[in-house]
Amino acid sequence: MSFYVTTPIYYVNSRPTLGHAYTTIAADIVTRHHRQRGEETFFLTGVDEHADKVARVALEQGLEPKEYADRIVGVWQELPRRLNAINDFFIRTSDEGHERFVQGFLQRIYDNGDVYQDVYAGLYCYGCEAFKTEDELVDGKCPEHGTVPEWIEEKNWFFRLSAYQDRLLQLYDERPDFVLPHIRYNEARSFIAGGLRDFSISRATQTWGVPIPWDPDQVAYVWADALVNYRSALSYAPGENLERFWPAVHLLAKDILRFHCVYWPALLLSAGEEPPKQLFVHGYLNFDNRKMSKSLGNVIDPRELIDVYGADAVRYYAVRVTNFGQDGNASVDDVRERYERELANDLGNLVSRTTAMIARYRDGAIEQTGAEPPWDVDGLRAKLVSAFDRFEITNALEEIWLLVRRLNQYVEESAPWQLAKDDARADELTAVLYNLADGLTAIAVALAPYLPESAPRILEALGQPADDPSLERIRSGTAISVGGIEPAPPLFPRVELPAAAQ
């Protein structure tokens, strides 16, 4: 089995926000889970450099677009590393391998008779890098960016999207889970059923982009270039026979649904390629109930949060603050509250108390007893698989957290400090402490995709193998008998905020 997941490629006209980190975190969590299943995985992320708004920012700074992109790409390449994401490749649309593949891809759809030349006249939003109809505007402005679109009129090359309406409807009808969640499936299918208009795949007035192979005086429209990255990366990224990973699972935000769920499958069909395996469309992480936007200036810098709380806390918060797929509201205060209440108290204190009691009452040793714990770890494993198959990564995390809370409750119910006072209940104390260590071992493995730094630390504190996060370890009786367990230091220590952040 193999699993190929992608994030959208992010515009480099500014620096990353928590919104960009959101999709990368989700893709990494999903990738790590599939690795736990023993599947071969490939995870792609990267940047879109050929957008006109990138060229405009470069011009403002007195730079050539490529020079500007080379200067800023470092902070984008740093983002997955800072998030502890295990992406296999970071693609830039200025890569020679990508440009070469795009030209070949476009030539195929041209040779297939799906490209023709015409004059386009319409309103264009540079923030969206998309044409807008009058009824898509609110008070004459783009609802996403609050800007007035510019009128563009030029002779372009067009893709016959309208010719693929029936094939796209057939694709959707044959694969009811092609787009998730289902509200987004319905949105995309309704758009297709409402009638498709051909769209421009070239620009005559721009020079920053991939030259059209049959008309080098024009460059590819940014979306006819950017979407192809998901396929092009497999043609030149390091590795052998990467083509085997196609088709991919795409994670994307709802504002680019039409390009990914309608335009992209049609382009692939025209080029003789297999459509994506699946697309999951998530909502926004909002700030002050508005979509985080560099143009609006209401952004949270994920790198600053990592500096204060660590990557695990930021990863946890991103998928915990709202149900993945829906819109949610993020705030710096909420990050701190969840760090203290859930990570430090619920999980961190449980690890500290458990290891301290094992060290105190059993000289740091645990032994398998065969006693059935009062929770169903095998059921948790099945729920995780089911949830991840639907990309319900927030629900999966909640299932894990229910077990965290159950173990905390078990500590109070069983009161090991009371059992330790009665020698006649020594076997009971041994079983209780093993159950706690065993439950925490399963929790650590289950949390490994979410907390790749903290999960191994939990396993190490319990004397359990930390280099094997396989899903099969999420079961009752998974903890092995060991000695030498000592009181663990705080897993999520108290954070002293810098003065500027208070």
C-alpha positions in Angstrom: 0.0 0.0 0.0 1.1 3.5 -0.7 -0.2 6.9 0.3 0.6 10.2 -1.5 -0.6 13.5 0.1 -0.1 17.1 -0.9 -0.7 20.6 0.5 -1.5 23.4 -1.8 1.7 25.3 -2.9 1.8 28.6 -1.1 2.2 32.0 -2.7 5.6 33.6 -1.7 4.3 37.2 -1.9 4.7 37.4 1.9 5.7 35.3 4.9 3.9 32.2 6.3 0.9 32.5 8.6 -0.7 30.0 10.9 -3.2 29.4 8.1 -0.4 28.1 5.9 0.9 26.0 8.8 -2.6 24.5 9.3 -2.7 22.5 6.1 1.0 21.5 6.4 0.4 20.2 10.0 -2.7 18.3 8.9 -0.9 16.7 6.0 2.0 15.7 8.2 -0.3 14.1 10.8 -2.1 12.1 8.1 1.2 11.0 6.6 2.6 9.9 9.9 -0.6 7.9 10.6 -0.4 6.1 7.3 3.3 5.3 8.1 2.0 3.8 11.4 -0.1 1.5 9.3 3.0 0.3 7.5 2.2 2.1 4.2 4.8 3.6 2.0 4.2 7.4 2.0 5.1 10.5 0.0 4.3 13.9 1.3 4.7 17.0 -1.0 4.5 20.7 -0.1 6.1 23.8 -1.6 5.6 27.2 -3.1 3.9 28.9 -6.0 6.3 31.5 -7.4 4.7 32.4 -10.8 1.7 34.3 -9.5 1.4 37.9 -10.8 1.0 39.2 -7.3 4.5 37.8 -6.6 5.9 39.7 -9.6 4.1 42.8 -8.3 5.7 42.5 -4.8 9.1 42.0 -6.5 8.6 45.1 -8.6 7.8 47.1 -5.4 11.1 46.0 -3.9 13.1 46.8 -7.1 13.8 43.1 -7.7 13.3 40.6 -10.6 10.7 38.0 -9.6 13.1 35.1 -9.5 15.5 37.2 -7.4 12.7 38.1 -5.0 11.5 34.4 -4.8 15.1 33.2 -4.1 15.3 35.6 -1.2 12.0 34.7 0.5 11.8 31.0 -0.2 14.0 30.2 2.7 11.3 31.1 5.3 8.9 28.9 3.5 11.3 26.0 3.3 11.9 26.5 7.0 8.2 26.2 7.9 7.8 22.4 7.5 11.1 21.9 9.4 10.0 24.1 12.3 6.7 22.2 12.4 8.5 18.9 12.4 6.8 17.9 9.2 8.4 15.0 7.3 7.7 16.1 3.8 9.6 14.1 1.2 10.0 17.0 -1.3 9.6 20.8 -1.3 8.7 22.0 -4.8 9.2 25.4 -6.3 7.4 26.2 -9.5 10.6 27.8 -10.8 12.3 24.4 -10.6 13.6 23.4 -14.1 12.0 20.0 -13.6 8.6 21.5 -12.9 8.7 23.9 -15.8 9.7 21.1 -18.2 6.9 18.9 -17.0 4.3 21.7 -17.2 5.3 22.4 -20.9 4.9 18.8 -21.7 1.6 18.6 -19.9 0.1 21.6 -21.6 1.4 20.3 -25.0 -0.6 17.1 -24.4 -3.9 18.9 -23.8 -3.1 21.1 -26.9 -2.5 18.0 -29.0 -5.7 16.5 -27.7 -7.6 19.4 -29.3 -8.7 20.9 -26.0 -7.0 24.3 -26.5 -8.1 27.2 -28.7 -7.3 30.9 -29.0 -9.8 33.6 -28.2 -10.0 37.1 -26.7 -10.8 37.3 -23.0 -12.3 40.4 -21.4 -13.3 40.4 -17.7 -12.6 41.3 -14.1 -9.5 39.8 -12.5 -8.7 39.6 -8.8 -4.9 39.5 -8.3 -5.4 38.4 -4.7 -7.2 35.2 -5.8 -5.3 35.1 -9.2 -8.7 34.4 -10.7 -11.4 36.0 -12.9 -14.6 37.1 -11.3 -18.1 37.5 -12.5 -20.2 40.4 -11.4 -22.4 38.1 -9.2 -19.4 36.8 -7.4 -18.5 40.3 -6.1 -19.9 42.0 -3.0 -20.4 45.7 -3.5 -18.1 45.5 -6.5 -15.3 43.9 -4.5 -13.8 40.5 -4.1 -15.3 39.0 -1.0 -12.0 37.2 0.0 -9.7 40.2 -0.3 -12.0 43.3 -0.2 -10.4 44.7 -3.4 -11.9 45.9 -6.6 -10.9 43.5 -9.5 -9.1 45.0 -12.5 -10.5 44.8 -16.0 -8.3 42.7 -18.3 -8.7 42.3 -22.0 -6.2 40.2 -24.0 -5.9 37.4 -26.5 -5.3 34.1 -24.7 -5.3 30.4 -25.1 -8.3 28.7 -23.6 -8.9 25.2 -22.2 -12.2 23.5 -23.3 -13.4 22.9 -19.7 -17.0 22.8 -21.0 -16.2 19.6 -23.0 -15.5 17.8 -19.7 -18.8 18.5 -17.9 -20.3 15.0 -18.5 -17.1 13.2 -17.6 -16.7 15.2 -14.4 -20.3 14.4 -13.4 -19.7 10.8 -14.1 -16.5 10.9 -12.0 -18.4 12.4 -9.1 -21.3 10.0 -9.4 -19.0 7.0 -9.5 -16.9 8.2 -6.5 -19.2 9.7 -3.8 -16.2 10.2 -1.6 -14.1 11.9 -4.3 -14.4 15.2 -2.4 -14.7 15.4 1.4 -16.4 16.6 3.5 -19.7 15.9 1.6 -20.8 19.5 1.8 -17.8 20.4 -0.4 -18.6 17.4 -2.7 -22.1 18.8 -3.2 -20.7 22.3 -3.8 -18.3 21.1 -6.4 -20.8 18.9 -8.2 -23.4 21.6 -8.2 -20.9 23.9 -9.8 -20.2 21.4 -12.5 -23.9 20.6 -13.1 -24.6 24.3 -13.4 -22.6 24.4 -16.6 -18.9 24.9 -17.2 -17.2 27.7 -19.0 -13.9 27.4 -20.8 -11.0 29.2 -19.0 -7.9 30.9 -20.0 -4.6 29.0 -19.5 -2.2 31.7 -20.7 -1.3 35.3 -20.2 -0.2 37.6 -23.0 0.7 40.6 -20.9 3.0 38.8 -18.4 6.5 37.5 -18.7 6.9 35.8 -15.3 5.9 32.2 -15.7 6.3 29.0 -17.8 6.4 29.8 -21.6 3.5 28.2 -23.5 5.3 25.6 -25.6 3.5 26.3 -28.9 3.4 30.1 -28.3 6.4 31.2 -26.3 5.3 34.9 -26.4 2.7 33.9 -23.7 3.2 32.3 -20.3 1.0 29.8 -18.5 -1.8 31.2 -16.3 -0.7 30.6 -12.8 -3.3 27.9 -12.1 -2.5 26.0 -15.3 1.1 26.0 -13.9 0.6 25.6 -10.2 -1.9 22.7 -10.2 0.5 20.6 -12.2 3.0 20.6 -9.4 1.2 17.6 -7.7 2.1 15.5 -10.8 5.3 17.2 -11.9 7.1 16.6 -8.5 7.0 12.8 -9.1 8.9 13.2 -12.4 12.0 14.8 -10.9 12.1 14.7 -7.1 14.9 12.5 -5.6 13.9 8.8 -5.5 13.1 5.9 -7.8 9.9 5.2 -9.6 8.0 7.9 -7.8 5.3 7.8 -10.5 3.9 4.8 -8.6 2.5 7.1 -5.9 0.0 8.8 -8.2 -2.9 9.4 -7.8 -2.6 11.8 -4.8 -4.8 12.9 -1.9 -5.0 16.7 -2.0 -5.6 18.8 1.2 -6.7 22.3 0.4 -8.7 25.2 1.8 -12.2 26.0 0.6 -11.3 29.2 -1.3 -9.5 27.1 -4.0 -12.1 24.4 -4.2 -13.1 25.2 -7.8 -9.5 25.0 -9.2 -8.8 21.7 -7.5 -12.1 19.9 -7.6 -13.2 21.0 -11.1 -10.3 22.4 -13.2 -7.6 20.0 -12.1 -9.5 16.7 -12.7 -10.5 18.0 -16.1 -6.9 19.0 -17.0 -5.7 15.6 -15.9 -8.4 13.8 -18.0 -7.4 15.9 -21.1 -3.7 15.0 -20.6 -4.5 11.3 -20.3 -3.7 11.2 -16.6 -5.7 9.5 -13.8 -7.7 12.0 -11.6 -6.7 12.5 -8.0 -7.5 9.8 -5.5 -9.3 12.1 -3.2 -9.6 15.8 -2.2 -10.3 17.0 1.3 -11.4 20.6 1.6 -11.0 22.3 5.0 -12.2 25.6 6.4 -10.3 28.5 7.6 -8.4 29.2 10.8 -9.8 32.7 11.4 -8.5 35.5 13.6 -11.1 37.8 15.1 -13.6 35.9 13.1 -12.0 36.9 9.8 -9.9 34.7 7.5 -6.2 35.2 8.2 -4.8 37.2 5.3 -1.5 38.8 4.7 -3.3 41.6 2.8 -5.6 42.2 5.8 -2.7 42.0 8.2 -4.6 39.8 10.8 -2.1 37.0 10.9 -0.5 34.8 13.6 3.1 33.9 12.8 3.5 30.2 13.6 7.2 30.5 14.0 6.7 32.9 16.9 4.3 30.5 18.5 6.8 27.7 18.1 9.5 29.8 19.7 7.3 30.1 22.8 5.4 26.9 23.1 7.3 24.4 20.9 6.2 22.7 17.6 4.1 20.0 19.3 1.9 22.5 21.0 1.3 24.4 17.8 0.5 21.2 15.9 -1.8 20.1 18.7 -3.6 23.5 18.8 -4.1 23.8 15.1 -6.1 20.5 14.8 -7.7 20.8 18.3 -9.1 24.4 18.1 -11.8 23.4 15.5 -13.1 20.3 13.8 -10.8 19.8 10.8 -12.9 20.7 7.8 -14.8 23.5 9.4 -14.0 27.1 10.1 -12.5 27.9 13.5 -11.4 31.0 15.4 -7.8 31.1 16.6 -6.2 33.3 19.2 -2.9 33.6 21.0 -4.7 33.5 24.4 -6.4 30.2 23.4 -3.1 28.7 22.5 -1.8 29.4 26.0 -5.0 28.1 27.6 -5.0 24.8 25.8 -1.3 24.4 26.4 -1.7 24.7 30.1 -5.1 23.0 30.5 -4.8 20.1 28.1 -1.2 19.4 27.3 0.5 20.4 30.6 -2.3 19.3 33.0 -4.2 16.5 31.3 -1.3 14.8 29.6 1.9 16.1 31.2 0.7 15.7 34.8 -0.5 12.2 34.0 3.0 11.2 32.8 4.6 12.8 35.8 2.3 11.3 38.4 2.5 7.8 36.8 6.2 7.7 36.6 6.6 9.1 40.1 4.3 6.5 41.6 6.1 3.7 39.8 9.4 5.0 41.1 8.1 5.4 44.6 6.0 2.4 45.1 7.7 -0.2 42.9 11.3 1.0 42.7 10.8 2.0 39.1 9.6 -1.3 37.8 6.4 -2.4 36.1 5.4 -6.0 35.3 2.7 -7.3 33.0 -0.1 -8.7 35.1 -2.7 -9.8 32.6 -5.4 -7.7 34.5 -7.9 -6.2 32.1 -7.9 -2.4 32.3 -11.2 -0.5 32.6 -10.9 1.0 29.1 -10.9 -0.3 25.5 -7.6 0.4 23.8 -8.3 -2.0 20.9 -11.5 0.0 20.3 -9.5 3.2 20.2 -7.2 1.8 17.5 -10.2 0.9 15.3 -11.7 4.3 15.8 -8.5 6.0 14.8 -8.3 4.1 11.6 -11.9 4.9 10.8 -11.5 8.6 11.6 -8.3 9.0 9.5 -9.9 7.3 6.6 -12.4 10.2 6.6 -9.7 12.8 7.4 -11.4 13.4 10.8 -8.2 14.1 12.5 -9.8 16.3 15.1 -12.3 13.6 16.1 -9.4 11.1 16.2 -7.5 13.4 18.6 -10.6 13.7 20.8 -10.9 9.9 21.0 -7.3 9.8 22.3 -8.0 12.6 24.7 -11.0 10.7 26.1 -8.6 8.0 27.1 -6.2 10.5 28.6 -9.0 11.8 30.8 -10.1 8.3 31.6 -6.6 7.5 32.9 -6.6 10.6 35.0 -9.9 9.5 36.4 -8.5 6.0 37.1 -5.7 7.5 39.2 -8.3 9.1 41.4 -10.5 6.1 41.6 -7.8 3.6 42.3 -5.8 5.9 44.6 -2.4 4.1 44.5 -1.2 6.1 47.4 -3.9 4.4 49.5 -3.1 0.9 48.1 0.5 1.4 49.0 -0.4 1.6 52.7 -1.9 -1.9 52.7 0.5 -4.8 52.0 -2.4 -7.1 51.4 -3.3 -5.1 48.3 0.2 -5.2 46.8 -0.9 -7.2 43.7 -3.7 -4.7 43.2 -1.2 -1.8 43.3 1.1 -3.6 40.8 -1.9 -4.1 38.4 -3.0 -0.4 38.8 0.5 0.9 38.0 0.9 -1.4 35.1 -2.5 -0.4 33.7 -1.5 3.3 33.9 1.9 2.6 32.2 0.2 0.4 29.6 -2.5 2.9 28.9 0.0 5.7 28.6 2.1 3.6 26.2 -0.9 3.2 23.9 -1.7 6.9 24.2 1.9 7.9 23.3 1.8 5.7 20.1 -1.6 7.1 19.2 -0.3 10.6 19.7 2.9 10.1 17.7 1.4 11.6 14.5 0.3 14.7 16.4 3.1 15.1 18.9 6.3 13.7 17.2 8.6 15.2 19.9 6.6 14.4 23.0 5.3 11.0 22.2 8.8 9.4 22.2 9.6 11.2 25.4 6.6 9.5 27.1 7.7 6.1 25.8 11.2 6.7 27.0 10.0 7.8 30.4 8.1 4.5 30.7 11.1 2.5 29.5 9.2 1.5 26.4 10.7 1.3 22.8 10.4 4.8 21.4 11.4 4.0 17.8 8.4 1.9 16.9 5.2 3.9 16.4 3.4 1.1 14.6 -0.4 1.1 14.9 -0.4 -2.4 16.3 1.1 -1.1 19.6 -2.2 0.6 20.3 -3.6 -2.4 22.3 -4.1 -3.7 25.8 -1.0 -5.2 27.2 1.4 -3.3 24.9 3.7 -2.2 27.7 6.6 -4.5 28.3 7.9 -5.3 31.8 10.8 -3.0 32.6 12.7 -1.5 35.5 14.6 1.8 36.0 11.6 4.1 35.6 12.2 7.5 37.3 10.0 10.5 37.9 9.7 12.2 34.5 10.4 15.9 34.2 7.5 18.1 33.1 6.5 17.1 29.5 5.1 20.6 28.9 6.8 23.0 31.3 5.4 26.2 32.4 5.9 28.9 29.8 7.1 32.4 30.7 5.8 34.7 28.0 8.1 37.4 26.6 6.9 40.9 27.7 5.7 41.7 24.2 3.4 38.6 24.1 1.7 39.3 27.4 
